[in-house]
């Protein structure tokens, strides 16, 4: 992926924590009861889920022009679906539950949907994809939940030692971030795993013990994460060059809860928030330094 001079200027600006850096927009899928956004790529295409009046999730996709359903229903027969990640080629991964209530991952590529099932698993979800078509996610079997990496069509278990591992994001360098739970029934810790398998864990400053997770990493090692307080309220943060800074929506949104989900290489962030009535809406936080991703 080419890096422009304007991108490197943007990276310098990102070290200054300020809501004024962003243009914030609420996103609601037409006719949906609620909307979540989960990922954005460097073309500012994004994916998520619309939630209907029955509480059913349907995968959605903004291709740069139109926000539309990307529900594999009719292709694989789902009860509900959600799109969780996309790469620069517009390939999308996520999960769905079939009519037998079995969970599966899926890959959407050039109009085709492919089911992703870890061999022999009772259930699978796909959480992340990078520009090298490496896919991460989780699967379950008789011993519990496990993390996987799919590379060149081959699956590999990538559990970290001593805890339950949930990988949420993989960048083009093969670096993975996610949630590492080594104390049962807690949120756990954020973790960063390098492509050589070495990993480190992280706990946000002032966070209660075992309450932190990482959810996104871009190609400049900027990490998006959150910690939960004793009221289960999310406190979103960015790690830029190892420096912690909080991230939230402007008070004009009147958010009762905010969940930031993905940061792209230009510093754009997407996620969802709940309003005072607890209705969920998607949000875009587009960085005002707006280089052309194609140059």
C-alpha positions in Angstrom: 0.0 0.0 0.0 1.5 3.4 -1.0 2.0 6.1 1.6 1.7 9.7 0.6 3.4 12.7 2.3 0.0 13.9 3.4 -0.6 10.6 5.2 2.6 11.1 7.2 1.5 14.6 8.0 -1.8 13.1 9.3 0.1 10.6 11.5 1.9 13.5 13.1 -1.4 15.3 13.8 -2.9 12.2 15.3 -0.5 12.6 18.3 -2.6 15.6 19.4 -5.8 14.4 21.2 -8.6 16.6 20.1 -12.2 16.0 19.0 -11.8 19.0 16.7 -9.7 16.7 14.4 -12.8 14.8 13.4 -16.0 15.3 11.5 -18.6 13.3 13.3 -21.7 11.8 11.6 -24.5 9.7 12.8 -25.4 6.7 10.6 -28.8 5.0 10.6 -29.8 2.3 8.2 -33.1 3.2 6.5 -36.0 1.5 8.3 -33.8 -0.2 10.9 -34.7 0.0 14.6 -31.0 0.3 15.4 -27.6 0.4 13.6 -24.1 -0.6 14.4 -20.9 0.1 12.4 -18.0 -2.2 12.9 -15.2 -1.4 10.3 -13.9 1.1 7.8 -11.2 0.8 5.2 -8.9 3.4 3.6 -11.5 4.1 0.9 -14.0 5.1 3.6 -16.1 2.1 2.7 -17.7 0.7 5.9 -19.6 -2.3 7.2 -21.8 -3.2 10.1 -25.3 -4.4 10.9 -28.8 -3.1 10.9 -31.1 -4.4 13.7 -34.8 -4.8 12.9 -37.7 -4.5 15.2 -37.4 -8.2 16.2 -33.8 -7.7 17.3 -32.4 -9.5 14.2 -29.1 -8.4 12.8 -28.6 -8.0 9.0 -25.1 -7.3 7.6 -24.8 -3.9 5.8 -22.2 -2.4 3.5 -21.4 1.2 2.3 -19.5 0.8 -1.0 -18.6 4.5 -1.2 -22.0 5.5 -2.7 -24.8 3.4 -1.3 -25.5 1.9 2.1 -27.2 -1.4 1.5 -27.9 -4.8 2.9 -25.2 -7.4 2.6 -27.2 -10.2 4.2 -26.2 -13.7 3.0 -29.8 -14.8 3.4 -30.8 -16.7 0.3 -27.2 -17.7 -0.3 -26.5 -19.6 2.9 -29.9 -19.3 4.7 -29.4 -17.2 7.9 -31.3 -16.2 10.9 -29.1 -13.2 11.4 -25.8 -11.8 10.1 -23.3 -9.1 10.7 -20.3 -7.7 8.7 -17.3 -7.1 10.9 -14.3 -6.2 8.8 -13.3 -5.3 5.2 -10.1 -4.7 3.4 -9.0 -2.3 0.6 -10.4 -4.6 -2.1 -13.8 -4.5 -0.5 -13.7 -8.1 0.7 -15.8 -8.5 3.8 -15.9 -11.0 6.6 -18.4 -11.5 9.4 -20.7 -14.1 10.8 -24.1 -15.5 10.4 -26.4 -18.0 12.2 -28.1 -20.6 10.0 -31.7 -22.0 10.3 -30.3 -24.7 12.6 -28.9 -22.1 14.9 -25.3 -22.9 14.0 -22.8 -20.0 13.7 -20.5 -19.6 10.7 -18.1 -17.1 9.4 -18.4 -15.7 5.9 -16.3 -14.1 3.2 -17.9 -11.8 0.7 -15.8 -11.2 -2.3 -16.8 -9.8 -5.7 -20.5 -10.5 -5.1 -19.9 -14.1 -3.9 -20.4 -15.4 -0.4 -18.2 -18.2 0.9 -18.9 -19.9 4.3 -15.9 -20.1 6.6 -16.0 -23.0 9.0 -13.0 -24.1 11.1 -12.6 -27.9 10.4 -14.5 -30.0 12.9 -15.8 -26.9 14.9 -19.2 -26.6 16.4 -19.3 -22.9 15.4 -17.2 -20.3 13.7 -17.1 -16.5 13.4 -14.7 -14.4 11.3 -13.7 -11.1 12.9 -10.9 -9.6 10.7 -9.4 -9.5 7.3 -6.3 -7.7 5.9 -5.2 -6.7 2.4 -3.3 -10.0 2.2 -6.5 -12.0 2.6 -5.5 -13.3 6.0 -8.6 -13.9 8.1 -8.8 -14.2 11.9 -11.7 -15.3 14.1 -12.9 -17.7 16.7 -14.3 -21.3 16.7 -15.7 -23.5 19.4 -15.3 -27.2 20.1 -15.8 -29.5 23.0 -13.0 -27.8 24.9 -14.3 -24.3 24.5 -13.4 -21.2 22.4 -10.3 -20.9 20.3 -8.7 -18.3 18.0 -7.8 -19.0 14.4 -5.9 -17.6 11.5 -6.7 -18.6 7.9 -3.9 -18.0 5.5 -3.9 -19.2 1.9 -7.0 -21.2 2.7 -5.3 -23.1 5.5 -6.5 -22.8 9.1 -4.2 -22.5 12.2 -5.2 -22.3 15.9 -3.5 -19.2 17.4 -4.6 -19.4 21.1 -2.3 -17.5 23.4 -1.0 -19.6 26.3 -2.8 -19.5 29.6 -6.1 -17.8 28.6 -9.1 -17.5 26.3 -8.0 -15.6 23.2 -10.3 -13.4 21.0 -8.6 -11.9 18.0 -10.4 -8.9 16.7 -8.1 -7.2 14.1 -5.2 -8.0 11.9 -3.1 -5.5 9.9 -1.1 -6.0 6.7 2.0 -6.9 8.7 0.2 -9.8 10.3 0.0 -8.2 13.7 -3.1 -9.1 15.7 -4.9 -7.4 18.5 -7.7 -8.6 20.7 -8.9 -9.7 24.1 -7.0 -12.0 26.4 -8.9 -13.5 29.3 -6.8 -15.3 31.8 -9.2 -14.8 34.7 -12.5 -16.4 34.1 -15.6 -14.3 33.6 -13.8 -11.0 33.2 -13.1 -8.8 30.2 -9.3 -9.5 30.5 -6.6 -7.6 28.9 -5.8 -6.1 25.5 -3.1 -8.0 23.6 -0.8 -7.4 20.7 0.6 -10.4 18.9 3.5 -9.9 16.5 3.8 -12.0 13.3 6.6 -14.1 15.0 4.1 -15.2 17.7 5.4 -13.1 20.5 2.7 -11.2 22.4 2.3 -8.5 25.1 -0.7 -7.6 27.1 -2.0 -4.2 28.1 -4.2 -2.7 30.8 -5.5 0.8 30.4 -4.4 3.4 33.0 -6.9 3.7 35.9 -8.9 0.8 34.6 -10.1 -1.8 37.0 -8.2 -5.1 36.9 -9.1 -7.4 34.0 -11.2 -4.8 32.2 -9.3 -3.9 29.1 -9.4 -5.1 25.4 -8.0 -4.0 22.1 -10.3 -4.0 19.1 -8.4 -2.6 16.1 -4.9 -2.0 14.8 -3.9 -0.2 11.6 -0.8 -0.4 9.5 1.0 2.2 11.6 0.5 0.3 14.8 -2.2 2.7 16.1 -4.4 0.6 18.4 -8.0 1.3 19.3 -9.3 -0.2 22.5 -11.6 0.2 25.5 -11.9 -0.6 29.2 -15.1 -1.1 31.2 -15.8 0.5 34.5 -17.8 -1.0 37.4 -21.0 0.1 35.7 -20.0 -1.7 32.4 -19.6 1.6 30.6 -17.1 1.7 27.8 -14.1 4.1 27.9 -12.6 4.1 24.5 -9.0 5.0 23.9 -6.2 5.2 21.3 -2.6 4.1 21.7 -0.4 6.2 19.3 3.3 5.6 19.7 2.5 3.9 23.0 0.8 7.0 24.3 -2.7 6.7 25.7 -5.5 9.1 24.8 -9.2 8.8 25.3 -11.7 8.9 22.5 -15.4 9.8 22.8 -18.2 11.4 20.9 -19.1 15.1 21.3 -21.7 15.8 23.9 -24.1 17.0 21.2 -24.7 13.3 20.4 -25.9 12.8 24.0 -24.4 9.3 24.1 -25.2 7.1 27.0 -22.7 4.5 25.7 -20.0 4.6 23.0 -18.2 1.6 21.4 -15.4 2.6 19.0 -14.7 -0.4 16.6 -12.1 0.3 13.9 -9.4 2.8 13.1 -8.1 2.9 9.5 -4.7 4.2 8.2 -6.0 7.8 8.0 -7.2 7.9 11.6 -10.9 7.6 10.7 -12.9 5.7 13.4 -16.3 4.0 13.2 -18.4 2.4 15.8 -21.8 2.7 17.5 -23.4 4.7 20.3 -26.5 4.5 22.4 -28.7 7.5 22.8 -30.5 8.5 26.1 -33.3 6.1 25.1 -30.7 3.3 24.7 -31.3 3.1 20.9 -28.1 2.3 19.1 -26.8 4.3 16.1 -23.7 4.0 14.0 -21.2 6.8 13.9 -18.4 8.0 11.6 -15.5 10.0 12.9 -13.7 11.1 9.8 -10.3 12.8 10.2 -10.3 16.3 8.8 -6.9 15.9 7.3 -8.2 14.2 4.2 -5.5 12.7 1.9 -6.6 10.8 -1.1 -6.2 7.0 -0.3 -5.3 6.3 -3.9 -2.1 8.4 -3.9 
